[in-house]
Amino acid sequence: MIEWFMWVQFAIACVIGVVAVVLGFVGRKPNDYTVGGLALVELLLLVQLVVALVAPAVGNPPQGNVLEFWVYAVSVVLVPPATIVWALVDRTRWSTVVLGAGAFTAAVMVYRMWQIWFALN
């Protein structure tokens, strides 16, 4: 993992999470911006996955438990698509809140992946 990239991901996911939850609580249904925000989170997660695959080959191996890291990495990549599908199927304000929860979940899991990678348990 690259530390600065993790912090960028974390910040973007948190901002998207706050915006989506607030919009959901004020009654807004999912729209292009909230769904697109989760798509951006997914894109950043896929980039992080590629970085995690390449990093050991260029001298940045994980310091912590590799299996635990990859379980988190694979799991978190599934969260945004699942919340987007939910938002497309159930077009209520609560779907917007679910999108926010998905963004927060991604932020927490990326932070945990960073802890595992650098053995900061």
C-alpha positions as CSV (number, residue, x, y, z in Angstrom):
1,M,0.0,0.0,0.0
2,I,1.0,3.6,-0.5
3,E,0.3,5.6,2.6
4,W,-0.7,8.9,1.0
5,F,-3.0,7.1,-1.4
6,M,-4.7,5.4,1.5
7,W,-5.3,8.8,3.1
8,V,-6.8,10.1,-0.1
9,Q,-9.1,7.1,-0.4
10,F,-10.1,7.4,3.3
11,A,-10.9,11.1,3.0
12,I,-12.9,10.7,-0.2
13,A,-14.9,7.8,1.1
14,C,-15.6,9.8,4.3
15,V,-16.8,12.8,2.4
16,I,-19.0,10.8,0.1
17,G,-20.3,8.9,3.2
18,V,-21.3,12.1,5.0
19,V,-22.9,13.6,1.9
20,A,-24.9,10.5,1.1
21,V,-26.1,10.0,4.7
22,V,-27.1,13.7,5.1
23,L,-28.9,13.6,1.7
24,G,-30.7,10.4,2.7
25,F,-31.8,11.8,6.1
26,V,-33.2,14.9,4.4
27,G,-35.2,12.7,2.1
28,R,-33.3,12.6,-1.2
29,K,-33.5,9.5,-3.3
30,P,-30.3,8.0,-4.9
31,N,-29.1,10.1,-7.8
32,D,-26.2,10.2,-10.2
33,Y,-24.1,12.0,-7.6
34,T,-24.5,9.6,-4.7
35,V,-24.3,6.5,-6.9
36,G,-21.3,8.1,-8.8
37,G,-19.6,8.8,-5.5
38,L,-19.7,5.1,-4.7
39,A,-18.5,4.3,-8.2
40,L,-15.5,6.6,-7.5
41,V,-14.9,4.8,-4.2
42,E,-14.9,1.5,-6.1
43,L,-12.5,2.8,-8.7
44,L,-10.1,3.9,-6.0
45,L,-10.4,0.5,-4.3
46,L,-9.5,-1.3,-7.6
47,V,-6.5,1.0,-8.0
48,Q,-5.5,0.0,-4.4
49,L,-5.9,-3.6,-5.3
50,V,-3.5,-3.2,-8.2
51,V,-1.0,-1.3,-6.0
52,A,-1.2,-4.1,-3.5
53,L,-0.4,-6.6,-6.2
54,V,2.5,-4.7,-7.6
55,A,4.0,-3.3,-4.4
56,P,5.7,-6.5,-3.1
57,A,7.5,-6.9,-6.5
58,V,9.0,-3.4,-6.2
59,G,10.3,-3.7,-2.7
60,N,7.2,-2.8,-0.5
61,P,6.0,-6.1,0.9
62,P,3.3,-6.2,3.6
63,Q,4.7,-6.3,7.2
64,G,1.5,-7.8,8.7
65,N,-0.6,-10.9,8.0
66,V,-0.9,-11.2,4.3
67,L,-4.0,-13.5,4.4
68,E,-5.9,-11.0,6.6
69,F,-4.9,-8.1,4.3
70,W,-6.2,-9.9,1.2
71,V,-9.5,-11.0,2.9
72,Y,-10.1,-7.3,3.7
73,A,-9.0,-6.3,0.2
74,V,-11.3,-8.7,-1.6
75,S,-14.2,-8.0,0.8
76,V,-14.1,-4.3,0.5
77,V,-14.1,-4.4,-3.3
78,L,-17.5,-6.1,-3.1
79,V,-19.1,-3.4,-0.8
80,P,-19.6,-0.5,-3.3
81,P,-21.2,-2.6,-6.0
82,A,-23.6,-4.2,-3.5
83,T,-24.7,-0.8,-2.2
84,I,-25.1,0.5,-5.8
85,V,-27.3,-2.5,-6.7
86,W,-29.3,-1.8,-3.5
87,A,-29.8,1.8,-4.5
88,L,-30.9,0.9,-8.0
89,V,-33.4,-1.7,-6.9
90,D,-34.9,0.2,-3.9
91,R,-35.2,3.8,-4.9
92,T,-36.0,5.3,-1.5
93,R,-34.2,7.8,0.7
94,W,-32.9,4.9,2.8
95,S,-31.0,3.6,-0.2
96,T,-29.1,6.9,-0.1
97,V,-28.3,6.2,3.5
98,V,-27.1,2.7,2.6
99,L,-24.8,4.3,0.0
100,G,-23.3,6.4,2.8
101,A,-22.9,3.4,5.0
102,G,-21.1,1.6,2.2
103,A,-18.7,4.5,1.8
104,F,-18.0,4.6,5.5
105,T,-17.5,0.8,5.4
106,A,-14.9,1.2,2.6
107,A,-13.1,4.0,4.6
108,V,-12.8,1.8,7.7
109,M,-11.7,-1.2,5.8
110,V,-9.1,0.7,3.8
111,Y,-7.7,2.1,7.1
112,R,-7.6,-1.4,8.6
113,M,-5.8,-2.7,5.4
114,W,-3.2,0.1,6.0
115,Q,-2.8,-1.0,9.6
116,I,-2.3,-4.7,8.5
117,W,0.1,-3.8,5.7
118,F,2.4,-1.8,8.0
119,A,1.9,-4.1,11.0
120,L,0.5,-1.2,13.2
121,N,-1.9,-3.5,15.1
